[in-house]
Structure formats: C-alpha cells, structure tokens
C-alpha cells in the first residue's frame, strides 16, 4: 500500500513539474544568437541617427536631456541639446577630443575640450562617447544574462536582456536592462540600477527614439 502511494506521489510530482515547465517562456532564439546578431548589426553599422533621451541620477540630483544624435564610424558623435539644460548646445566627439559650442548668446565661441572636462560630463561623470551603441554592445559581451524577456516598447518588439551584478568604468550596478529591437538587433534602450537599501534604484536610462540605420550624413555636421 505504501509503495502504491509512493508511486502515485511520484507521478503527481512529475505532473506538477511538467506544468511548471510549460509556463516558462520559450524563445526560438538563444542568447548567444541574440548577442551574435547584435554584434553583427553593430559591425555593419556605418552611420546612425536618432532622438536620444537621457535620464541621470546622482545622489539627490537628477537631469533629463533630449539630444539630436548622429554617429559615424569609427568614432564621430554629434549631440545637439533639444530639451534640457543648455538647450541649443552642440557637442562633437572625435578622436578622444570634444568640440563644444554652447547654445544661446555665446554660440559663436566653440571650445576644444578634453573628454573628461566637467563641462561635457553628465552629473554621473559619464563621457560623451559612452552614449554610443558600442557602450551597450560592450556590456552584452562582458556579462551573461540572468533573464531574457520579450516586450513591446515605443512601437518596437524587443528582447529584454537583464544582467545582474555588473559594472562599467565608474559604477557597480545591481541590475542592467537592455532592450534589443528584434528585427534589426539594435539596442534601443538601456536602464541601469544601483542597490539602494536593498532596492534597485534607477540611476541611468537612455532611449534611442526614431532611429535610422545607415542614413546619409553630411560630414560637415561634425565640424563646429
């Protein structure tokens, strides 16, 4: 009798485990494939443009800035502030140096600055070139994901890659969340969280909106 009950228990346990297994999300693509397709997409990228929305938090300070963003390989970046502090300011990064042209009445005076000059650092001391897609691809290649999901965001169908404890040049993160557009395998959003009293606190978010892959770009826009 005990043997029969034990067999029934095993059968029931196997049935429950099977049901639990069917509730797990299944993907027709592995993380390795997502990573390789994302790397390949970036390698094939020559130019890129978008509206870039950036949120930063450092202590009690916060900033929200919207840029018109242009990129040309190997490392040219042009940012023009559309919304936020110093609206109208143009920042150009190239070869480890920055050209800075402040919006407003001083717009006729461009400055040549080091990439770590406080004028062109975010409140989290992030550099201009760290707003690039390459920065995100680098995260993906360094860390294994703790989960993969699928969501629709900004009208795009995306894979969401969640990475646990990790770091970049300056900070440790308890969670990084990367949204990769499923058709072109382009990262379109990054969220970074720090552990604050046991909770994940958002400290950085960037969203690449209305992006264009390999659009024609006049090189003159990188000369200011």
mmCIF file of the C-alpha atoms, coordinates in Angstrom:
data_MODEL
# 
_entry.id   MODEL 
# 
loop_
_atom_site.group_PDB 
_atom_site.id 
_atom_site.type_symbol 
_atom_site.label_atom_id 
_atom_site.label_alt_id 
_atom_site.label_comp_id 
_atom_site.label_asym_id 
_atom_site.label_entity_id 
_atom_site.label_seq_id 
_atom_site.pdbx_PDB_ins_code 
_atom_site.Cartn_x 
_atom_site.Cartn_y 
_atom_site.Cartn_z 
_atom_site.occupancy 
_atom_site.B_iso_or_equiv 
_atom_site.pdbx_formal_charge 
_atom_site.auth_seq_id 
_atom_site.auth_comp_id 
_atom_site.auth_asym_id 
_atom_site.auth_atom_id 
_atom_site.pdbx_PDB_model_num 
ATOM 1   C CA . UNK A 1 1   ? 0.000  0.000  0.000   1.00 0.00 ? 1   UNK A CA 1 
ATOM 2   C CA . UNK A 1 2   ? 2.791  2.371  0.895   1.00 0.00 ? 2   UNK A CA 1 
ATOM 3   C CA . UNK A 1 3   ? 4.523  1.503  -2.361  1.00 0.00 ? 3   UNK A CA 1 
ATOM 4   C CA . UNK A 1 4   ? 1.386  2.381  -4.363  1.00 0.00 ? 4   UNK A CA 1 
ATOM 5   C CA . UNK A 1 5   ? 1.012  5.719  -2.540  1.00 0.00 ? 5   UNK A CA 1 
ATOM 6   C CA . UNK A 1 6   ? 4.692  6.469  -3.162  1.00 0.00 ? 6   UNK A CA 1 
ATOM 7   C CA . UNK A 1 7   ? 4.299  5.758  -6.895  1.00 0.00 ? 7   UNK A CA 1 
ATOM 8   C CA . UNK A 1 8   ? 1.201  7.999  -7.044  1.00 0.00 ? 8   UNK A CA 1 
ATOM 9   C CA . UNK A 1 9   ? 3.162  10.741 -5.280  1.00 0.00 ? 9   UNK A CA 1 
ATOM 10  C CA . UNK A 1 10  ? 5.999  10.497 -7.804  1.00 0.00 ? 10  UNK A CA 1 
ATOM 11  C CA . UNK A 1 11  ? 3.553  10.621 -10.727 1.00 0.00 ? 11  UNK A CA 1 
ATOM 12  C CA . UNK A 1 12  ? 1.821  13.680 -9.234  1.00 0.00 ? 12  UNK A CA 1 
ATOM 13  C CA . UNK A 1 13  ? 5.161  15.402 -8.644  1.00 0.00 ? 13  UNK A CA 1 
ATOM 14  C CA . UNK A 1 14  ? 6.250  14.777 -12.232 1.00 0.00 ? 14  UNK A CA 1 
ATOM 15  C CA . UNK A 1 15  ? 2.914  16.140 -13.478 1.00 0.00 ? 15  UNK A CA 1 
ATOM 16  C CA . UNK A 1 16  ? 3.292  19.351 -11.447 1.00 0.00 ? 16  UNK A CA 1 
ATOM 17  C CA . UNK A 1 17  ? 6.870  19.849 -12.646 1.00 0.00 ? 17  UNK A CA 1 
ATOM 18  C CA . UNK A 1 18  ? 5.701  19.377 -16.235 1.00 0.00 ? 18  UNK A CA 1 
ATOM 19  C CA . UNK A 1 19  ? 3.030  22.045 -15.778 1.00 0.00 ? 19  UNK A CA 1 
ATOM 20  C CA . UNK A 1 20  ? 5.550  24.444 -14.267 1.00 0.00 ? 20  UNK A CA 1 
ATOM 21  C CA . UNK A 1 21  ? 7.884  23.835 -17.169 1.00 0.00 ? 21  UNK A CA 1 
ATOM 22  C CA . UNK A 1 22  ? 5.207  24.708 -19.711 1.00 0.00 ? 22  UNK A CA 1 
ATOM 23  C CA . UNK A 1 23  ? 4.719  28.101 -18.034 1.00 0.00 ? 23  UNK A CA 1 
ATOM 24  C CA . UNK A 1 24  ? 8.300  29.160 -18.685 1.00 0.00 ? 24  UNK A CA 1 
ATOM 25  C CA . UNK A 1 25  ? 8.764  31.488 -21.676 1.00 0.00 ? 25  UNK A CA 1 
ATOM 26  C CA . UNK A 1 26  ? 10.300 29.760 -24.651 1.00 0.00 ? 26  UNK A CA 1 
ATOM 27  C CA . UNK A 1 27  ? 12.281 31.533 -27.333 1.00 0.00 ? 27  UNK A CA 1 
ATOM 28  C CA . UNK A 1 28  ? 13.020 30.490 -30.876 1.00 0.00 ? 28  UNK A CA 1 
ATOM 29  C CA . UNK A 1 29  ? 16.417 32.125 -30.429 1.00 0.00 ? 29  UNK A CA 1 
ATOM 30  C CA . UNK A 1 30  ? 19.133 31.690 -27.810 1.00 0.00 ? 30  UNK A CA 1 
ATOM 31  C CA . UNK A 1 31  ? 21.004 34.452 -26.000 1.00 0.00 ? 31  UNK A CA 1 
ATOM 32  C CA . UNK A 1 32  ? 24.143 33.513 -27.942 1.00 0.00 ? 32  UNK A CA 1 
ATOM 33  C CA . UNK A 1 33  ? 22.243 34.128 -31.190 1.00 0.00 ? 33  UNK A CA 1 
ATOM 34  C CA . UNK A 1 34  ? 20.877 37.449 -29.909 1.00 0.00 ? 34  UNK A CA 1 
ATOM 35  C CA . UNK A 1 35  ? 24.389 38.504 -28.936 1.00 0.00 ? 35  UNK A CA 1 
ATOM 36  C CA . UNK A 1 36  ? 25.962 37.480 -32.236 1.00 0.00 ? 36  UNK A CA 1 
ATOM 37  C CA . UNK A 1 37  ? 23.215 39.155 -34.284 1.00 0.00 ? 37  UNK A CA 1 
ATOM 38  C CA . UNK A 1 38  ? 23.579 42.343 -32.226 1.00 0.00 ? 38  UNK A CA 1 
ATOM 39  C CA . UNK A 1 39  ? 27.363 42.352 -32.691 1.00 0.00 ? 39  UNK A CA 1 
ATOM 40  C CA . UNK A 1 40  ? 26.899 41.731 -36.425 1.00 0.00 ? 40  UNK A CA 1 
ATOM 41  C CA . UNK A 1 41  ? 24.374 44.582 -36.699 1.00 0.00 ? 41  UNK A CA 1 
ATOM 42  C CA . UNK A 1 42  ? 26.794 46.945 -34.994 1.00 0.00 ? 42  UNK A CA 1 
ATOM 43  C CA . UNK A 1 43  ? 29.664 45.842 -37.244 1.00 0.00 ? 43  UNK A CA 1 
ATOM 44  C CA . UNK A 1 44  ? 27.511 46.569 -40.303 1.00 0.00 ? 44  UNK A CA 1 
ATOM 45  C CA . UNK A 1 45  ? 26.547 49.973 -38.943 1.00 0.00 ? 45  UNK A CA 1 
ATOM 46  C CA . UNK A 1 46  ? 28.258 52.861 -40.731 1.00 0.00 ? 46  UNK A CA 1 
ATOM 47  C CA . UNK A 1 47  ? 26.053 55.733 -39.604 1.00 0.00 ? 47  UNK A CA 1 
ATOM 48  C CA . UNK A 1 48  ? 23.231 56.090 -37.105 1.00 0.00 ? 48  UNK A CA 1 
ATOM 49  C CA . UNK A 1 49  ? 20.855 58.874 -36.111 1.00 0.00 ? 49  UNK A CA 1 
ATOM 50  C CA . UNK A 1 50  ? 18.075 59.186 -33.561 1.00 0.00 ? 50  UNK A CA 1 
ATOM 51  C CA . UNK A 1 51  ? 16.438 61.280 -30.888 1.00 0.00 ? 51  UNK A CA 1 
ATOM 52  C CA . UNK A 1 52  ? 18.274 60.318 -27.702 1.00 0.00 ? 52  UNK A CA 1 
ATOM 53  C CA . UNK A 1 53  ? 16.503 60.792 -24.369 1.00 0.00 ? 53  UNK A CA 1 
ATOM 54  C CA . UNK A 1 54  ? 18.762 60.510 -21.311 1.00 0.00 ? 54  UNK A CA 1 
ATOM 55  C CA . UNK A 1 55  ? 17.937 60.419 -17.597 1.00 0.00 ? 55  UNK A CA 1 
ATOM 56  C CA . UNK A 1 56  ? 20.655 60.535 -14.912 1.00 0.00 ? 56  UNK A CA 1 
ATOM 57  C CA . UNK A 1 57  ? 20.522 60.471 -11.117 1.00 0.00 ? 57  UNK A CA 1 
ATOM 58  C CA . UNK A 1 58  ? 23.463 61.175 -8.807  1.00 0.00 ? 58  UNK A CA 1 
ATOM 59  C CA . UNK A 1 59  ? 22.563 61.416 -5.132  1.00 0.00 ? 59  UNK A CA 1 
ATOM 60  C CA . UNK A 1 60  ? 19.674 63.868 -4.894  1.00 0.00 ? 60  UNK A CA 1 
ATOM 61  C CA . UNK A 1 61  ? 20.438 65.421 -8.284  1.00 0.00 ? 61  UNK A CA 1 
ATOM 62  C CA . UNK A 1 62  ? 18.595 64.437 -11.444 1.00 0.00 ? 62  UNK A CA 1 
ATOM 63  C CA . UNK A 1 63  ? 18.798 65.512 -15.070 1.00 0.00 ? 63  UNK A CA 1 
ATOM 64  C CA . UNK A 1 64  ? 16.711 64.858 -18.168 1.00 0.00 ? 64  UNK A CA 1 
ATOM 65  C CA . UNK A 1 65  ? 18.206 65.784 -21.536 1.00 0.00 ? 65  UNK A CA 1 
ATOM 66  C CA . UNK A 1 66  ? 16.961 65.156 -25.068 1.00 0.00 ? 66  UNK A CA 1 
ATOM 67  C CA . UNK A 1 67  ? 19.536 65.170 -27.853 1.00 0.00 ? 67  UNK A CA 1 
ATOM 68  C CA . UNK A 1 68  ? 19.518 65.037 -31.607 1.00 0.00 ? 68  UNK A CA 1 
ATOM 69  C CA . UNK A 1 69  ? 22.129 62.309 -32.045 1.00 0.00 ? 69  UNK A CA 1 
ATOM 70  C CA . UNK A 1 70  ? 24.358 61.490 -35.028 1.00 0.00 ? 70  UNK A CA 1 
ATOM 71  C CA . UNK A 1 71  ? 27.045 58.830 -35.226 1.00 0.00 ? 71  UNK A CA 1 
ATOM 72  C CA . UNK A 1 72  ? 29.554 57.951 -37.938 1.00 0.00 ? 72  UNK A CA 1 
ATOM 73  C CA . UNK A 1 73  ? 32.177 55.230 -37.666 1.00 0.00 ? 73  UNK A CA 1 
ATOM 74  C CA . UNK A 1 74  ? 34.735 54.893 -36.415 1.00 0.00 ? 74  UNK A CA 1 
ATOM 75  C CA . UNK A 1 75  ? 34.001 57.285 -33.537 1.00 0.00 ? 75  UNK A CA 1 
ATOM 76  C CA . UNK A 1 76  ? 32.336 60.538 -34.624 1.00 0.00 ? 76  UNK A CA 1 
ATOM 77  C CA . UNK A 1 77  ? 29.417 61.663 -32.456 1.00 0.00 ? 77  UNK A CA 1 
ATOM 78  C CA . UNK A 1 78  ? 27.381 64.852 -32.679 1.00 0.00 ? 78  UNK A CA 1 
ATOM 79  C CA . UNK A 1 79  ? 24.874 65.807 -29.995 1.00 0.00 ? 79  UNK A CA 1 
ATOM 80  C CA . UNK A 1 80  ? 22.593 68.823 -30.095 1.00 0.00 ? 80  UNK A CA 1 
ATOM 81  C CA . UNK A 1 81  ? 20.557 69.514 -26.968 1.00 0.00 ? 81  UNK A CA 1 
ATOM 82  C CA . UNK A 1 82  ? 16.880 69.797 -27.906 1.00 0.00 ? 82  UNK A CA 1 
ATOM 83  C CA . UNK A 1 83  ? 15.411 69.804 -24.385 1.00 0.00 ? 83  UNK A CA 1 
ATOM 84  C CA . UNK A 1 84  ? 17.057 70.294 -21.001 1.00 0.00 ? 84  UNK A CA 1 
ATOM 85  C CA . UNK A 1 85  ? 19.856 72.411 -19.586 1.00 0.00 ? 85  UNK A CA 1 
ATOM 86  C CA . UNK A 1 86  ? 21.800 74.468 -22.163 1.00 0.00 ? 86  UNK A CA 1 
ATOM 87  C CA . UNK A 1 87  ? 19.268 73.928 -24.948 1.00 0.00 ? 87  UNK A CA 1 
ATOM 88  C CA . UNK A 1 88  ? 20.805 74.532 -28.382 1.00 0.00 ? 88  UNK A CA 1 
ATOM 89  C CA . UNK A 1 89  ? 24.296 73.460 -27.271 1.00 0.00 ? 89  UNK A CA 1 
ATOM 90  C CA . UNK A 1 90  ? 26.229 71.311 -29.778 1.00 0.00 ? 90  UNK A CA 1 
ATOM 91  C CA . UNK A 1 91  ? 28.803 68.728 -28.677 1.00 0.00 ? 91  UNK A CA 1 
ATOM 92  C CA . UNK A 1 92  ? 31.010 66.841 -31.126 1.00 0.00 ? 92  UNK A CA 1 
ATOM 93  C CA . UNK A 1 93  ? 33.248 63.931 -30.116 1.00 0.00 ? 93  UNK A CA 1 
ATOM 94  C CA . UNK A 1 94  ? 36.067 62.665 -32.326 1.00 0.00 ? 94  UNK A CA 1 
ATOM 95  C CA . UNK A 1 95  ? 39.452 61.021 -31.710 1.00 0.00 ? 95  UNK A CA 1 
ATOM 96  C CA . UNK A 1 96  ? 39.187 61.341 -27.935 1.00 0.00 ? 96  UNK A CA 1 
ATOM 97  C CA . UNK A 1 97  ? 38.549 65.098 -28.046 1.00 0.00 ? 97  UNK A CA 1 
ATOM 98  C CA . UNK A 1 98  ? 35.407 67.196 -27.744 1.00 0.00 ? 98  UNK A CA 1 
ATOM 99  C CA . UNK A 1 99  ? 34.278 70.353 -29.520 1.00 0.00 ? 99  UNK A CA 1 
ATOM 100 C CA . UNK A 1 100 ? 31.703 72.271 -27.539 1.00 0.00 ? 100 UNK A CA 1 
ATOM 101 C CA . UNK A 1 101 ? 29.502 75.088 -28.804 1.00 0.00 ? 101 UNK A CA 1 
ATOM 102 C CA . UNK A 1 102 ? 27.168 76.485 -26.165 1.00 0.00 ? 102 UNK A CA 1 
ATOM 103 C CA . UNK A 1 103 ? 23.657 77.446 -27.161 1.00 0.00 ? 103 UNK A CA 1 
ATOM 104 C CA . UNK A 1 104 ? 22.370 80.976 -26.749 1.00 0.00 ? 104 UNK A CA 1 
ATOM 105 C CA . UNK A 1 105 ? 24.297 84.254 -26.922 1.00 0.00 ? 105 UNK A CA 1 
ATOM 106 C CA . UNK A 1 106 ? 27.705 82.531 -26.666 1.00 0.00 ? 106 UNK A CA 1 
ATOM 107 C CA . UNK A 1 107 ? 27.024 80.145 -29.551 1.00 0.00 ? 107 UNK A CA 1 
ATOM 108 C CA . UNK A 1 108 ? 29.670 81.819 -31.722 1.00 0.00 ? 108 UNK A CA 1 
ATOM 109 C CA . UNK A 1 109 ? 32.500 80.665 -29.420 1.00 0.00 ? 109 UNK A CA 1 
ATOM 110 C CA . UNK A 1 110 ? 33.336 76.931 -29.867 1.00 0.00 ? 110 UNK A CA 1 
ATOM 111 C CA . UNK A 1 111 ? 35.690 75.314 -27.360 1.00 0.00 ? 111 UNK A CA 1 
ATOM 112 C CA . UNK A 1 112 ? 38.085 72.369 -27.708 1.00 0.00 ? 112 UNK A CA 1 
ATOM 113 C CA . UNK A 1 113 ? 37.931 70.248 -24.554 1.00 0.00 ? 113 UNK A CA 1 
ATOM 114 C CA . UNK A 1 114 ? 39.266 67.057 -23.045 1.00 0.00 ? 114 UNK A CA 1 
ATOM 115 C CA . UNK A 1 115 ? 36.717 64.225 -22.901 1.00 0.00 ? 115 UNK A CA 1 
ATOM 116 C CA . UNK A 1 116 ? 36.794 64.429 -19.078 1.00 0.00 ? 116 UNK A CA 1 
ATOM 117 C CA . UNK A 1 117 ? 36.236 68.180 -18.883 1.00 0.00 ? 117 UNK A CA 1 
ATOM 118 C CA . UNK A 1 118 ? 33.404 68.805 -16.373 1.00 0.00 ? 118 UNK A CA 1 
ATOM 119 C CA . UNK A 1 119 ? 31.591 70.963 -18.949 1.00 0.00 ? 119 UNK A CA 1 
ATOM 120 C CA . UNK A 1 120 ? 30.842 67.908 -21.104 1.00 0.00 ? 120 UNK A CA 1 
ATOM 121 C CA . UNK A 1 121 ? 30.404 65.257 -18.396 1.00 0.00 ? 121 UNK A CA 1 
ATOM 122 C CA . UNK A 1 122 ? 26.976 64.183 -17.165 1.00 0.00 ? 122 UNK A CA 1 
ATOM 123 C CA . UNK A 1 123 ? 26.108 64.577 -13.482 1.00 0.00 ? 123 UNK A CA 1 
ATOM 124 C CA . UNK A 1 124 ? 27.250 60.946 -13.156 1.00 0.00 ? 124 UNK A CA 1 
ATOM 125 C CA . UNK A 1 125 ? 30.571 61.866 -14.821 1.00 0.00 ? 125 UNK A CA 1 
ATOM 126 C CA . UNK A 1 126 ? 29.624 59.933 -17.952 1.00 0.00 ? 126 UNK A CA 1 
ATOM 127 C CA . UNK A 1 127 ? 31.542 60.776 -21.115 1.00 0.00 ? 127 UNK A CA 1 
ATOM 128 C CA . UNK A 1 128 ? 30.059 61.788 -24.465 1.00 0.00 ? 128 UNK A CA 1 
ATOM 129 C CA . UNK A 1 129 ? 31.344 58.659 -26.214 1.00 0.00 ? 129 UNK A CA 1 
ATOM 130 C CA . UNK A 1 130 ? 29.723 56.462 -23.547 1.00 0.00 ? 130 UNK A CA 1 
ATOM 131 C CA . UNK A 1 131 ? 26.333 57.381 -25.016 1.00 0.00 ? 131 UNK A CA 1 
ATOM 132 C CA . UNK A 1 132 ? 27.201 55.228 -28.025 1.00 0.00 ? 132 UNK A CA 1 
ATOM 133 C CA . UNK A 1 133 ? 25.701 51.873 -29.016 1.00 0.00 ? 133 UNK A CA 1 
ATOM 134 C CA . UNK A 1 134 ? 29.193 50.418 -28.665 1.00 0.00 ? 134 UNK A CA 1 
ATOM 135 C CA . UNK A 1 135 ? 28.979 51.013 -24.905 1.00 0.00 ? 135 UNK A CA 1 
ATOM 136 C CA . UNK A 1 136 ? 25.889 48.781 -24.753 1.00 0.00 ? 136 UNK A CA 1 
ATOM 137 C CA . UNK A 1 137 ? 27.344 46.086 -27.012 1.00 0.00 ? 137 UNK A CA 1 
ATOM 138 C CA . UNK A 1 138 ? 30.363 46.002 -24.704 1.00 0.00 ? 138 UNK A CA 1 
ATOM 139 C CA . UNK A 1 139 ? 28.100 45.280 -21.710 1.00 0.00 ? 139 UNK A CA 1 
ATOM 140 C CA . UNK A 1 140 ? 26.445 42.414 -23.590 1.00 0.00 ? 140 UNK A CA 1 
ATOM 141 C CA . UNK A 1 141 ? 29.790 40.816 -24.418 1.00 0.00 ? 141 UNK A CA 1 
ATOM 142 C CA . UNK A 1 142 ? 31.109 41.041 -20.840 1.00 0.00 ? 142 UNK A CA 1 
ATOM 143 C CA . UNK A 1 143 ? 28.199 39.628 -18.850 1.00 0.00 ? 143 UNK A CA 1 
ATOM 144 C CA . UNK A 1 144 ? 25.795 36.701 -19.054 1.00 0.00 ? 144 UNK A CA 1 
ATOM 145 C CA . UNK A 1 145 ? 22.096 37.492 -18.663 1.00 0.00 ? 145 UNK A CA 1 
ATOM 146 C CA . UNK A 1 146 ? 20.062 36.426 -15.662 1.00 0.00 ? 146 UNK A CA 1 
ATOM 147 C CA . UNK A 1 147 ? 16.857 36.538 -17.728 1.00 0.00 ? 147 UNK A CA 1 
ATOM 148 C CA . UNK A 1 148 ? 15.510 37.186 -21.226 1.00 0.00 ? 148 UNK A CA 1 
ATOM 149 C CA . UNK A 1 149 ? 12.008 38.524 -21.897 1.00 0.00 ? 149 UNK A CA 1 
ATOM 150 C CA . UNK A 1 150 ? 10.012 39.857 -24.819 1.00 0.00 ? 150 UNK A CA 1 
ATOM 151 C CA . UNK A 1 151 ? 8.143  43.185 -24.684 1.00 0.00 ? 151 UNK A CA 1 
ATOM 152 C CA . UNK A 1 152 ? 6.720  45.840 -26.965 1.00 0.00 ? 152 UNK A CA 1 
ATOM 153 C CA . UNK A 1 153 ? 8.111  49.306 -26.306 1.00 0.00 ? 153 UNK A CA 1 
ATOM 154 C CA . UNK A 1 154 ? 7.984  52.537 -28.328 1.00 0.00 ? 154 UNK A CA 1 
ATOM 155 C CA . UNK A 1 155 ? 6.190  50.606 -31.052 1.00 0.00 ? 155 UNK A CA 1 
ATOM 156 C CA . UNK A 1 156 ? 9.045  48.084 -31.331 1.00 0.00 ? 156 UNK A CA 1 
ATOM 157 C CA . UNK A 1 157 ? 9.082  44.400 -30.472 1.00 0.00 ? 157 UNK A CA 1 
ATOM 158 C CA . UNK A 1 158 ? 12.150 43.793 -28.309 1.00 0.00 ? 158 UNK A CA 1 
ATOM 159 C CA . UNK A 1 159 ? 14.170 41.217 -26.470 1.00 0.00 ? 159 UNK A CA 1 
ATOM 160 C CA . UNK A 1 160 ? 14.865 42.436 -22.936 1.00 0.00 ? 160 UNK A CA 1 
ATOM 161 C CA . UNK A 1 161 ? 18.195 41.277 -21.550 1.00 0.00 ? 161 UNK A CA 1 
ATOM 162 C CA . UNK A 1 162 ? 18.535 41.566 -17.764 1.00 0.00 ? 162 UNK A CA 1 
ATOM 163 C CA . UNK A 1 163 ? 22.037 41.458 -16.286 1.00 0.00 ? 163 UNK A CA 1 
ATOM 164 C CA . UNK A 1 164 ? 22.675 41.237 -12.543 1.00 0.00 ? 164 UNK A CA 1 
ATOM 165 C CA . UNK A 1 165 ? 25.720 42.449 -10.616 1.00 0.00 ? 165 UNK A CA 1 
ATOM 166 C CA . UNK A 1 166 ? 27.999 44.233 -13.078 1.00 0.00 ? 166 UNK A CA 1 
ATOM 167 C CA . UNK A 1 167 ? 29.968 47.413 -13.519 1.00 0.00 ? 167 UNK A CA 1 
ATOM 168 C CA . UNK A 1 168 ? 31.316 49.930 -16.015 1.00 0.00 ? 168 UNK A CA 1 
ATOM 169 C CA . UNK A 1 169 ? 34.228 52.380 -15.859 1.00 0.00 ? 169 UNK A CA 1 
ATOM 170 C CA . UNK A 1 170 ? 32.816 54.154 -12.802 1.00 0.00 ? 170 UNK A CA 1 
ATOM 171 C CA . UNK A 1 171 ? 29.984 52.299 -11.091 1.00 0.00 ? 171 UNK A CA 1 
ATOM 172 C CA . UNK A 1 172 ? 28.686 48.987 -9.807  1.00 0.00 ? 172 UNK A CA 1 
ATOM 173 C CA . UNK A 1 173 ? 25.147 48.037 -10.838 1.00 0.00 ? 173 UNK A CA 1 
ATOM 174 C CA . UNK A 1 174 ? 22.697 45.650 -9.225  1.00 0.00 ? 174 UNK A CA 1 
ATOM 175 C CA . UNK A 1 175 ? 20.752 45.407 -12.488 1.00 0.00 ? 175 UNK A CA 1 
ATOM 176 C CA . UNK A 1 176 ? 21.184 46.467 -16.095 1.00 0.00 ? 176 UNK A CA 1 
ATOM 177 C CA . UNK A 1 177 ? 18.308 46.078 -18.526 1.00 0.00 ? 177 UNK A CA 1 
ATOM 178 C CA . UNK A 1 178 ? 18.920 46.244 -22.281 1.00 0.00 ? 178 UNK A CA 1 
ATOM 179 C CA . UNK A 1 179 ? 16.154 46.370 -24.893 1.00 0.00 ? 179 UNK A CA 1 
ATOM 180 C CA . UNK A 1 180 ? 17.144 44.987 -28.309 1.00 0.00 ? 180 UNK A CA 1 
ATOM 181 C CA . UNK A 1 181 ? 14.851 45.572 -31.284 1.00 0.00 ? 181 UNK A CA 1 
ATOM 182 C CA . UNK A 1 182 ? 14.009 42.154 -32.734 1.00 0.00 ? 182 UNK A CA 1 
ATOM 183 C CA . UNK A 1 183 ? 14.108 42.958 -36.451 1.00 0.00 ? 183 UNK A CA 1 
ATOM 184 C CA . UNK A 1 184 ? 17.370 44.893 -36.695 1.00 0.00 ? 184 UNK A CA 1 
ATOM 185 C CA . UNK A 1 185 ? 19.032 43.732 -33.450 1.00 0.00 ? 185 UNK A CA 1 
ATOM 186 C CA . UNK A 1 186 ? 19.811 47.309 -32.448 1.00 0.00 ? 186 UNK A CA 1 
ATOM 187 C CA . UNK A 1 187 ? 19.809 48.251 -28.733 1.00 0.00 ? 187 UNK A CA 1 
ATOM 188 C CA . UNK A 1 188 ? 17.143 50.928 -28.321 1.00 0.00 ? 188 UNK A CA 1 
ATOM 189 C CA . UNK A 1 189 ? 17.051 51.359 -24.538 1.00 0.00 ? 189 UNK A CA 1 
ATOM 190 C CA . UNK A 1 190 ? 19.359 50.899 -21.560 1.00 0.00 ? 190 UNK A CA 1 
ATOM 191 C CA . UNK A 1 191 ? 18.405 51.062 -17.885 1.00 0.00 ? 191 UNK A CA 1 
ATOM 192 C CA . UNK A 1 192 ? 20.960 50.924 -15.080 1.00 0.00 ? 192 UNK A CA 1 
ATOM 193 C CA . UNK A 1 193 ? 20.103 50.368 -11.412 1.00 0.00 ? 193 UNK A CA 1 
ATOM 194 C CA . UNK A 1 194 ? 22.089 50.608 -8.196  1.00 0.00 ? 194 UNK A CA 1 
ATOM 195 C CA . UNK A 1 195 ? 21.365 48.826 -4.925  1.00 0.00 ? 195 UNK A CA 1 
ATOM 196 C CA . UNK A 1 196 ? 19.939 51.384 -2.501  1.00 0.00 ? 196 UNK A CA 1 
ATOM 197 C CA . UNK A 1 197 ? 18.919 49.930 0.853   1.00 0.00 ? 197 UNK A CA 1 
ATOM 198 C CA . UNK A 1 198 ? 18.233 46.578 -0.764  1.00 0.00 ? 198 UNK A CA 1 
ATOM 199 C CA . UNK A 1 199 ? 16.160 48.046 -3.602  1.00 0.00 ? 199 UNK A CA 1 
ATOM 200 C CA . UNK A 1 200 ? 17.033 48.546 -7.271  1.00 0.00 ? 200 UNK A CA 1 
ATOM 201 C CA . UNK A 1 201 ? 17.128 52.316 -7.892  1.00 0.00 ? 201 UNK A CA 1 
ATOM 202 C CA . UNK A 1 202 ? 17.165 53.649 -11.451 1.00 0.00 ? 202 UNK A CA 1 
ATOM 203 C CA . UNK A 1 203 ? 20.219 55.889 -11.917 1.00 0.00 ? 203 UNK A CA 1 
ATOM 204 C CA . UNK A 1 204 ? 20.552 55.991 -15.701 1.00 0.00 ? 204 UNK A CA 1 
ATOM 205 C CA . UNK A 1 205 ? 18.239 55.477 -18.629 1.00 0.00 ? 205 UNK A CA 1 
ATOM 206 C CA . UNK A 1 206 ? 18.744 56.191 -22.300 1.00 0.00 ? 206 UNK A CA 1 
ATOM 207 C CA . UNK A 1 207 ? 16.257 55.717 -25.133 1.00 0.00 ? 207 UNK A CA 1 
ATOM 208 C CA . UNK A 1 208 ? 17.200 55.820 -28.821 1.00 0.00 ? 208 UNK A CA 1 
ATOM 209 C CA . UNK A 1 209 ? 13.957 57.018 -30.453 1.00 0.00 ? 209 UNK A CA 1 
ATOM 210 C CA . UNK A 1 210 ? 13.090 57.301 -34.149 1.00 0.00 ? 210 UNK A CA 1 
ATOM 211 C CA . UNK A 1 211 ? 16.402 55.684 -35.032 1.00 0.00 ? 211 UNK A CA 1 
ATOM 212 C CA . UNK A 1 212 ? 17.723 55.378 -38.573 1.00 0.00 ? 212 UNK A CA 1 
ATOM 213 C CA . UNK A 1 213 ? 20.316 52.810 -39.604 1.00 0.00 ? 213 UNK A CA 1 
ATOM 214 C CA . UNK A 1 214 ? 22.989 53.924 -42.086 1.00 0.00 ? 214 UNK A CA 1 
ATOM 215 C CA . UNK A 1 215 ? 21.302 57.199 -43.084 1.00 0.00 ? 215 UNK A CA 1 
ATOM 216 C CA . UNK A 1 216 ? 23.251 59.594 -45.331 1.00 0.00 ? 216 UNK A CA 1 
ATOM 217 C CA . UNK A 1 217 ? 25.094 62.075 -43.095 1.00 0.00 ? 217 UNK A CA 1 
ATOM 218 C CA . UNK A 1 218 ? 26.957 65.164 -44.260 1.00 0.00 ? 218 UNK A CA 1 
ATOM 219 C CA . UNK A 1 219 ? 30.400 65.058 -42.610 1.00 0.00 ? 219 UNK A CA 1 
ATOM 220 C CA . UNK A 1 220 ? 30.270 68.829 -42.238 1.00 0.00 ? 220 UNK A CA 1 
ATOM 221 C CA . UNK A 1 221 ? 27.964 68.453 -39.235 1.00 0.00 ? 221 UNK A CA 1 
ATOM 222 C CA . UNK A 1 222 ? 30.948 67.158 -37.246 1.00 0.00 ? 222 UNK A CA 1 
ATOM 223 C CA . UNK A 1 223 ? 32.857 70.397 -37.856 1.00 0.00 ? 223 UNK A CA 1 
ATOM 224 C CA . UNK A 1 224 ? 31.999 73.187 -35.432 1.00 0.00 ? 224 UNK A CA 1 
# 
